[in-house]
Each structure stands twice: as structure tokens, then as C-alpha cells.
Amino acid sequence: MEEKYLWWQKEIIYQIYPRSFQDSNNDGVGDLQGIMNRLDYLQELGIKIIWISPIYPSPMADFGYDISDYEDIAPVFGNMNDFDALIKEIHKREMKLILDLVPNHTSDRHPWFIESRSSRDNPKRNWYIWKDAREGGSVPNNWMAAFGGSAWEWDAQTEQYYYHAFLKEQPDLNWRNPEVQEAMLNMMRFWLNKGVDGFRIDVMWHMIKDEQFRDNPVNPDYQNHMPTCDMVFQVYSTDQPEVHAIVNKMRQLMDTYSERMMIGEIYLPINKLISYYGTSDSKGAHLPFNFQLLMLQWDVRKIALAITEYEGSLPAEGWPNWVLGNHDQVRIASRIGKDQARIAAMLLLTLRGTPTIYYGEELGMRDVPIPFEEVLDPQGLNMPDKNLSRDPARTPMQWDNSVNSGFTTAKPWLRLHRNYRSHNVESERMDKTSMLSLYKELIALRQSEASLLYGHYIPVYTDQQMIAYIRHAEGNDRFLVILNFTHKPCYFKSPHEIYNGTIVLSSSPDLVGQSMHYAIALYGDEGVIIRLEN
């Protein structure tokens, strides 16, 4: 059975934010050599797929998501020799490397944009999105930028506006231009030829805009605490039908290489998300990122419904995936608390499909309050009164109890959590009840049992406190997973079938080895995985 599944269906993706993983040259910023120095740790954890956030040359207005050269390495992270050495070492260990790709926009210092804004008749003018002002000189439409204010920036030299979905330093490329498409596909070839195993495509659903540039509908429920981009619904500025042809072109390129894969970053409801897998006659992203666990309220009924809806909506060849955290969102332990974060880990690593772990989640790392004078994230700087900075979830990895937690001997680019002396890799390695120990056990169990890797997801029971489901692959053991999403005790007794088995893993290690006969009582914030006898 295993042979029919590809590496990205069998393994776990681990996201590294390179600035914050490991500094090797003591400048306070993580780098490629630092990642290479920590590969032993990732192997020990059971990780075989590494996704690295952008490492390309960049003015760092958005910390690497504003790219000025798609085919090189930013000096702060090292050089191309460092990259070549890293990918060689990753492959030597039978691991895979996924690069972050940002095709929607470039830096305003990219040579393409410098040419584009030099004159209206420059050959690269149409590589970006330029529009005349409305009568009276106002912006072309009401589209809003994700990082605050209008998405249109006036260029005095050529007397037109250009469009930027994020910062004004991040002008959007015009993906309706075939020359742009070919240039970006060539860039993908460059990295694929270097041996990169896949790409995570940033803001995939943004890549094509409405051809008529119609105003977005106004959000009548907008409130002042929300990002200003929520003042309108992004009906015309994102998720346009033509984007799927672009995704298909990328997929066709990927398919000319052996076993490469493509992830799409897509913040859309399930009914829209699944279209990014592609239609019956064309292929899309291998894994359109499923952010339900990130975006939904931590309510077991809502989450159980989302799981069922997702499972029922997937196309025949669509492989599921689940994400708990990333560099743009509040860390899971801060969002739902450290006890429920253990339940979230059990959910992530027992659902059907490919899980993604954000660095530090396996330690239970929490968001760090960054003083206003130290905020670096443009989303936080541009909307300072809304507490929207993403810096708190991007702080350095906590390795040990030495100065700066073993991340650097210099001043770190962001401050660390004050708990790093007690909550770090070294201390949690020694504690069988730690979050790290739980992650290691979950990963080891998942990777050793066909039912947890490939088995069907079979819902058993949900109420206001708990969820219970079975994972089962034909010819293999059945596993019953029961998770308590509340702080109060709960009691499981199936109304339809008698379950007997042995607890093989629990959020409370002292339960392992105990038998379940028909019913089970769980403490608050407790979860169990049971190998069934029948």
C-alpha cells in the first residue's frame, strides 16, 4: 500500500522561519548554515520535509517577502554555496526541501520594477499593474492593502498609480502578461534544477485580479479593531477564475520533474479552497493549504464539522492537509493555552493527510510581547493601534538555557520569551511529560502505523466537549482517537458500537498501557489514542 503514496503524503512538513531558527555567524539573525547545524535535531524529531520561508535577496521591507532577485541568496542568510551545501546535506539524510516562492509581487527595487516605472513606454511597463487616476485624481478603485491603507500608490514621474496588495514596496506583478508568466516559470526551473523538491506558493489566490478593476463590495460589519483591508470584501482583487490556469501552468512545469510538489497558500473557505486542487481535466496545487484549524474558534463542534466538510469536499485524487500555525498567525499555545495545545498536537498528527508544524510548536512556544519601540513587522508598524504585529510569533527558537537560548551570542533580531531558560529543547528532551516528548511520540506513532498515515477518517462521536474518530487502513489495526477540548472531565461511551482496546498514547503519559472497555472517562485537556481489539 505504501508504494502508491508519495513522500509529501507520507511525511510531516516543518516550517522554518530562517531569521529565527539558528544563527551561525553571531549577527543576531538565523541563516542557512544555522539550519544545517540543526538537521540532527529535526531528524531526532522525526521530520523529513523542511519548508524554509524566503531566503532571496531583499530590502527586507517585509522580511524576505519583497524579493529583489529571485535567483540568489540574501547575504544575511549566506550565499549560494551555503544553499548548495544545505540541500546536499538534506538529501544526504533522505530529507526534502521546500522553498517559499513569492510570485504575486516583487520588491520595488527589483530590476523589473525599476524598468517598469522608468517610463510609460518601457517594455516592462505592463509587467506590473498600472492605472490612471479617476477624475479628480483619486485612486483607480477602493481596493485596500493588507498592511494598511489603499492598495494604490501614485508614481509622480509617470503620473499613474501602481497596485500593491501588501506594502507599497511590494508592487504586484501582472500575471495576465505572458512574458511575466514565462519569466516566473523560468525562475522555478532554476531552483528545480538545483534539486529543490517543491515550492510553497505565497498568496496563490491573489495572483490574478479582476480585468475590469471593479470596486470591491463594502463590508457593513467592519469594526475599528480589524485590519483596514477588511473594510471591503476582496471579491475582485483575489480568487479570480483565471488564476486556475496559472496554477495549472505551474503544475505542468512541476510534473516535468520527478516527484516534485507544490503547496498553495490560500485563505479561503473550504468550498472555494478545493478548486485549487484543479478540475477534472487539469491539475492544480498538490496541497492547497487548509487553514481551518488556524482560523476557526477552538470549539469542538465547529472543528468536527469543518473536518467532515473538508473530507466530504475533497476531489477524488485530492490529498488532505492540516496546519496549526505559521509565521503570520498567533502561536497555537497562545491562542488556546498550553494544555489545549497538547490536544491540538494530537489532532494535527492523527487527522488524515499531511500535517505542517511551525518551528517551536513542538516546544509549546508562545507569542512574545514585543515593546512598541522594538516592533519590526510592517503590519504592526502601519496599524500600530490594532495590535496586529506578527513579530510575537516569529521570535528565536529556544534551544537551551544559555544566553539567548543558544540561538545566538549576539543581540537577537527579536527578543526571546522570558521562559526560555526552562522551556527549551534541552530541558524538554529530559522531561517525559513535556510538549517535545509528546510531539516525538505522536510523530513516531504516526509514522509507524499505516492506519494513521493513510487510513480512512471515520467520525464516531462529537458533543460540546469532545471529538472521537477512528483511523483505519484495510488490513491494519484500527485506532480510536478521543480528544477533550475543554478543561472539564468528559465521558465517552459510543451509542453504536462497543470499543475495547489499549491506550498507546495519551496527553497524560501515565495512561499509556491502560485498557479501555466500552467506555472511558477523561480529565480536562486530556486525549487518548487507543489501539482497538476488534
C-alpha positions in Angstrom: 0.0 0.0 0.0 2.8 2.4 0.9 4.2 2.4 -2.7 1.2 4.3 -4.1 1.8 7.3 -1.8 4.4 9.9 -2.5 6.9 11.4 0.0 4.8 14.5 0.6 1.8 12.3 1.5 3.8 10.2 3.9 5.8 12.7 5.8 5.4 15.8 8.0 6.2 19.4 6.8 8.2 21.5 9.3 8.3 25.3 8.6 11.5 27.1 9.4 11.4 30.9 9.6 15.1 31.3 8.8 15.8 34.6 10.7 14.7 32.8 13.9 15.9 29.2 13.7 19.7 29.3 14.3 22.4 32.0 13.9 25.8 30.6 12.9 27.8 33.8 12.4 26.7 35.7 15.5 25.0 38.6 13.8 21.7 38.0 15.7 19.9 36.6 12.6 19.4 33.0 11.7 21.0 31.7 8.5 21.4 28.7 6.2 24.4 27.4 8.0 22.4 27.5 11.2 19.7 25.4 9.7 22.3 22.9 8.6 23.8 22.8 12.1 20.3 21.8 13.4 19.4 19.0 11.0 20.3 16.4 13.6 17.5 17.8 15.8 15.0 17.7 13.0 15.9 14.1 12.3 15.6 13.2 16.0 12.1 14.8 16.0 11.1 12.6 13.0 11.0 15.4 10.4 11.8 14.7 6.7 10.3 17.7 4.9 11.7 21.2 5.6 9.9 24.3 4.3 12.0 27.4 4.5 10.5 30.9 4.4 12.1 33.3 1.8 15.9 33.4 1.6 16.3 35.5 -1.6 17.9 38.9 -1.8 15.5 41.5 -0.4 15.4 45.0 1.1 13.5 43.2 3.9 10.6 45.7 4.0 8.5 42.5 4.6 11.4 40.3 5.8 12.0 38.5 2.6 8.5 38.6 1.0 9.7 41.5 -1.0 12.2 39.9 -3.4 14.7 41.9 -5.4 16.4 38.9 -7.1 14.6 35.5 -7.5 17.8 33.6 -8.3 20.2 34.3 -5.5 20.5 34.2 -1.7 20.3 37.2 0.7 23.7 37.8 2.2 22.1 37.9 5.7 21.3 34.2 5.2 24.6 33.2 3.5 25.3 32.7 -0.2 24.6 30.2 -3.0 27.4 27.9 -1.8 25.7 27.7 1.6 22.4 26.8 -0.1 24.0 24.2 -2.3 25.7 22.7 0.8 22.4 22.7 2.7 20.4 21.0 0.0 23.1 18.4 -0.4 23.1 17.6 3.3 19.3 17.5 3.4 19.2 15.0 0.5 22.1 13.0 2.0 19.8 12.5 5.0 16.9 11.4 2.8 15.1 14.6 3.7 13.3 17.0 1.3 13.5 20.8 0.9 10.6 23.1 0.0 11.3 26.7 -0.9 8.9 29.6 -0.3 8.1 31.2 -3.6 6.6 34.7 -3.9 5.2 35.1 -7.4 2.4 37.6 -6.8 4.7 40.6 -6.2 8.3 41.7 -6.2 10.3 44.3 -4.3 10.1 47.8 -5.7 13.9 47.5 -6.0 13.7 44.5 -8.3 15.2 45.4 -11.7 11.9 44.6 -13.4 10.0 47.2 -11.4 12.8 49.8 -11.8 12.4 49.4 -15.5 8.6 49.3 -15.3 8.4 52.7 -13.5 11.0 54.4 -15.6 8.6 55.4 -18.4 5.1 54.5 -19.7 6.6 53.1 -22.9 9.2 50.9 -21.2 9.0 47.2 -22.4 8.4 46.1 -18.8 5.7 48.7 -18.1 3.0 46.0 -18.5 4.8 43.6 -16.2 3.1 45.4 -13.3 -0.3 46.8 -12.8 -0.5 50.5 -13.7 -3.8 52.5 -13.9 -4.8 56.1 -14.5 -6.3 58.1 -11.7 -10.0 58.6 -11.6 -11.4 62.0 -12.5 -10.2 64.4 -9.8 -7.0 62.4 -9.3 -8.4 59.8 -6.9 -7.2 56.2 -6.7 -8.5 53.8 -9.5 -10.8 51.8 -7.2 -11.4 51.0 -3.5 -9.1 48.1 -3.2 -7.2 48.0 0.1 -3.7 46.8 1.0 -3.3 44.0 3.6 -0.8 46.2 5.5 -3.0 49.3 5.7 -4.4 52.0 3.5 -5.2 52.0 -0.2 -3.6 49.4 -2.4 -2.7 52.1 -5.0 0.5 54.1 -4.9 0.9 57.3 -7.0 4.1 57.5 -9.2 4.8 61.1 -9.8 7.3 60.5 -12.6 4.9 58.6 -14.9 1.7 60.0 -13.4 -0.1 56.7 -12.9 -0.9 54.5 -9.9 0.5 51.1 -9.4 -1.2 48.3 -7.5 0.3 46.7 -4.4 -1.8 44.1 -2.4 0.6 44.5 0.6 3.3 47.2 1.1 3.9 50.0 -1.5 7.4 48.5 -1.6 5.8 45.2 -2.9 4.2 46.0 -6.3 2.1 43.3 -7.8 3.1 41.6 -11.0 0.7 41.5 -13.9 0.1 37.7 -14.3 -2.1 38.4 -17.3 1.1 39.2 -19.2 2.6 36.0 -20.9 6.1 37.5 -20.5 5.7 37.6 -16.7 4.4 34.0 -16.8 7.4 32.8 -18.7 9.9 34.7 -16.6 8.5 33.2 -13.4 8.3 29.7 -14.8 12.0 30.0 -15.8 12.8 31.1 -12.2 11.0 27.9 -10.9 13.1 25.9 -13.4 16.3 27.5 -11.9 15.5 26.1 -8.4 14.1 22.8 -9.6 17.3 22.2 -11.5 19.2 22.9 -8.3 17.3 20.0 -6.7 14.6 21.8 -4.7 11.8 19.3 -4.0 8.9 21.7 -4.1 7.5 25.2 -3.6 5.1 26.8 -1.2 3.4 29.4 -3.3 2.8 32.6 -1.3 -0.7 34.2 -1.6 -1.6 31.9 -4.6 -5.2 33.2 -4.6 -4.0 36.8 -5.2 -2.2 36.2 -8.4 -4.9 37.4 -10.9 -7.1 40.4 -10.4 -10.4 41.4 -12.0 -9.8 42.5 -15.5 -12.3 45.4 -15.1 -10.9 46.5 -11.8 -14.3 46.9 -10.3 -14.8 48.2 -6.7 -14.9 45.6 -4.0 -18.1 45.5 -2.0 -18.0 47.4 1.3 -18.1 45.3 4.5 -21.0 46.6 6.6 -19.7 44.8 9.6 -16.3 46.4 9.7 -15.0 47.5 13.1 -12.1 49.6 14.0 -10.1 46.8 15.6 -9.9 45.0 12.3 -7.2 45.4 9.7 -8.2 48.2 7.3 -8.2 45.8 4.4 -11.3 44.3 5.9 -13.2 47.4 5.1 -14.1 45.7 1.8 -14.6 42.1 0.7 -11.9 41.1 -1.7 -14.3 39.8 -4.3 -12.5 41.4 -7.3 -8.9 41.7 -6.0 -8.4 37.9 -5.2 -9.6 34.4 -6.2 -10.4 35.2 -9.8 -11.4 32.3 -12.1 -8.3 32.8 -14.4 -5.9 32.0 -11.5 -6.5 28.3 -12.0 -5.0 28.4 -15.5 -1.8 29.9 -14.0 -1.7 27.3 -11.2 -2.1 24.6 -13.8 0.9 26.0 -15.8 3.0 25.8 -12.7 1.8 22.3 -12.0 2.6 21.2 -15.6 6.1 22.5 -15.1 6.4 20.6 -11.8 5.3 17.4 -13.4 8.2 17.5 -15.9 10.4 16.8 -12.9 10.3 13.6 -10.8 8.2 13.7 -7.7 8.2 17.5 -7.1 5.3 19.1 -5.3 3.5 22.5 -4.9 1.7 23.9 -1.9 -0.6 26.9 -2.3 -1.1 29.5 0.5 -4.9 30.1 0.2 -7.0 31.7 2.9 -10.4 30.8 1.6 -13.5 28.8 2.8 -13.4 25.1 2.1 -15.9 25.3 -0.8 -13.5 27.7 -2.6 -10.3 26.2 -1.4 -10.8 22.8 -3.0 -11.0 24.3 -6.5 -7.2 24.9 -6.2 -6.6 21.1 -6.4 -7.6 21.6 -10.1 -10.6 20.5 -12.1 -11.1 17.0 -13.6 -9.2 17.9 -16.8 -6.4 20.0 -15.3 -4.2 19.7 -12.2 -3.7 22.4 -9.6 -1.7 22.5 -6.4 -0.8 19.2 -4.7 -1.7 20.7 -1.3 -3.8 23.9 -1.2 -3.1 24.8 2.4 -6.1 24.1 4.7 -6.1 26.7 7.4 -9.4 25.7 9.2 -7.6 24.8 12.5 -5.9 28.3 12.3 -9.0 30.3 11.6 -11.8 28.6 13.4 -12.8 29.3 17.0 -11.4 26.5 19.2 -14.8 24.9 19.5 -15.0 21.1 19.1 -18.4 21.2 17.3 -17.2 23.8 14.7 -13.9 21.9 14.2 -15.6 18.5 13.9 -18.0 20.0 11.3 -15.1 21.5 9.4 -13.2 18.2 9.3 -16.3 16.4 8.0 -17.0 19.1 5.4 -13.4 19.1 4.2 -13.3 15.3 4.0 -16.5 15.3 2.1 -15.5 18.1 -0.3 -12.1 16.8 -1.4 -11.8 15.7 -5.1 -11.2 12.0 -5.8 -7.4 12.5 -6.1 -7.1 15.3 -3.6 -4.9 14.7 -0.6 -5.8 16.5 2.7 -3.5 18.6 4.8 -3.8 20.4 8.1 -2.0 23.5 9.6 -1.9 24.7 13.2 0.4 27.7 12.9 2.7 29.8 10.7 4.7 33.0 10.6 1.6 35.1 10.0 -0.6 33.9 12.9 -0.8 33.8 16.7 1.0 30.7 18.0 -1.3 27.9 18.9 -0.2 27.8 22.6 -1.0 31.5 22.9 -4.3 31.2 21.1 -5.8 28.3 23.1 -3.5 27.8 26.1 -0.7 25.3 26.8 -2.9 22.5 27.9 -5.2 22.6 24.9 -2.1 23.0 22.7 -1.3 19.3 23.6 -4.8 18.3 22.3 -4.2 20.4 19.2 -1.0 18.4 18.6 -2.8 15.2 18.9 -5.5 16.4 16.5 -2.9 17.6 13.9 -1.0 14.4 13.9 -3.9 11.9 13.8 -6.1 13.5 11.2 -5.9 12.2 7.6 -3.4 14.0 5.4 -0.1 15.9 5.6 0.5 17.9 8.8 2.5 21.1 8.9 4.4 22.0 12.1 5.6 25.6 12.6 9.0 25.7 14.3 8.8 25.8 18.1 5.2 24.4 18.3 6.8 21.2 19.4 8.1 23.1 22.4 4.9 24.8 23.2 6.5 28.2 22.3 4.2 31.1 23.0 3.9 34.6 21.5 6.3 37.1 22.9 5.1 40.7 23.7 7.3 43.0 21.7 7.5 46.5 23.0 6.2 49.2 20.6 9.7 50.7 20.1 11.0 47.2 19.0 8.2 46.3 16.6 9.7 45.4 13.1 6.8 43.8 11.3 5.3 46.3 8.7 1.7 45.1 9.5 2.3 46.2 13.1 4.1 49.4 12.2 1.5 50.5 9.7 -1.5 49.9 12.0 0.0 50.4 15.5 -3.2 50.9 17.3 -4.6 47.5 16.3 -2.1 45.1 17.9 -1.6 43.3 14.5 2.2 42.8 14.6 3.3 39.3 13.6 6.6 39.7 15.5 5.4 37.9 18.6 5.1 34.6 16.7 8.5 34.9 15.0 10.8 35.0 17.9 14.0 32.9 18.1 13.9 29.1 18.6 14.6 28.1 22.2 17.4 25.6 22.2 18.9 25.6 25.7 19.2 27.7 28.9 22.4 29.6 27.9 22.4 33.2 26.9 19.8 33.9 24.2 18.8 30.2 24.4 21.6 29.0 22.2 20.2 30.9 19.2 23.0 33.5 19.0 25.7 35.1 21.1 24.8 38.5 19.7 21.7 40.6 20.3 18.9 38.6 18.6 16.9 40.4 16.0 13.8 39.8 18.1 13.8 39.3 21.8 13.2 35.8 23.2 10.4 34.6 25.5 11.4 35.2 29.1 10.7 31.5 29.9 13.5 30.2 27.6 15.7 29.0 30.5 13.0 26.5 31.5 11.3 25.8 28.2 13.8 24.8 25.6 14.9 21.8 23.5 17.5 20.6 26.1 15.2 20.8 29.1 12.2 19.3 27.3 14.3 16.4 26.0 14.8 15.2 29.6 11.1 15.5 30.6 8.8 12.7 29.5 5.8 14.9 30.2 7.0 17.8 28.0 5.4 19.0 24.8 8.5 18.0 22.9 8.2 14.4 24.2 4.5 14.4 23.2 5.4 15.5 19.7 8.1 12.9 19.3 5.8 10.1 20.5 3.0 11.3 18.2 5.3 11.6 15.2 6.9 8.2 15.9 3.4 6.5 16.2 2.0 8.2 13.2 5.0 7.3 11.0 4.9 3.6 12.1 1.2 2.9 11.6 -0.3 2.6 8.2 -3.8 3.4 9.6 -2.6 6.8 10.9 -0.7 7.5 7.7 -3.1 6.5 5.0 -6.2 5.2 6.8 -9.8 6.5 6.4 -11.1 9.1 8.7 -14.3 7.7 10.3 -16.2 10.1 12.6 -17.6 8.3 15.7 -18.9 10.9 18.1 -18.9 14.6 18.9 -20.6 16.6 21.6 -20.0 20.0 23.2 -16.7 18.8 24.8 -15.1 16.0 22.8 -14.5 14.5 19.4 -13.9 10.8 18.8 -12.9 9.3 15.4 -11.3 6.2 14.0 -8.4 5.9 11.6 -8.2 2.7 9.7 -6.4 1.3 6.7 -7.6 -2.1 5.4 -5.5 -5.0 6.8 -4.1 -2.9 9.7 -5.1 -2.1 13.3 -7.8 0.4 14.0 -7.1 3.4 16.2 -9.7 5.3 18.2 -8.8 8.9 18.9 -10.7 10.7 21.7 -9.9 14.3 22.5 -11.3 16.6 25.2 -11.4 20.2 24.0 -12.4 21.5 27.4 -11.0 21.9 30.9 -13.7 19.8 32.4 -13.9 16.0 32.6 -15.7 14.2 29.8 -17.1 10.7 29.4 -17.0 8.7 26.2 -19.4 5.8 25.5 -20.3 5.1 21.9 -24.1 4.8 21.3 -23.5 2.4 18.3 -20.6 0.1 19.0 -18.6 -1.4 21.9 -15.0 -0.4 21.8 -12.3 -2.4 23.6 -8.6 -1.7 23.3 -5.3 -0.4 24.8 -4.2 3.2 25.2 -1.0 3.5 23.2 -0.5 7.3 23.5 -2.0 10.0 25.7 -1.5 13.6 26.6 -1.1 12.2 30.1 1.7 9.6 29.8 0.6 7.6 32.9 -2.5 6.4 30.9 -0.4 4.6 28.3 -0.9 0.8 28.6 -4.3 1.0 30.3 -7.2 -0.8 28.8 -10.5 0.7 27.6 -13.6 -1.4 27.9 -16.8 0.0 26.4 -16.4 3.5 28.0 -13.7 5.9 29.2 -13.5 9.0 31.4 -11.1 11.7 30.5 -9.8 14.6 32.6 -10.0 18.1 31.3 -7.5 18.8 28.5 -6.8 15.1 28.0 -6.6 13.0 24.9 -6.0 9.3 24.1 -5.2 7.2 21.1 -6.5 3.6 21.6 -5.4 0.6 19.5 -8.7 -1.3 19.2 -9.0 -5.0 19.6 -12.0 -5.6 17.3 
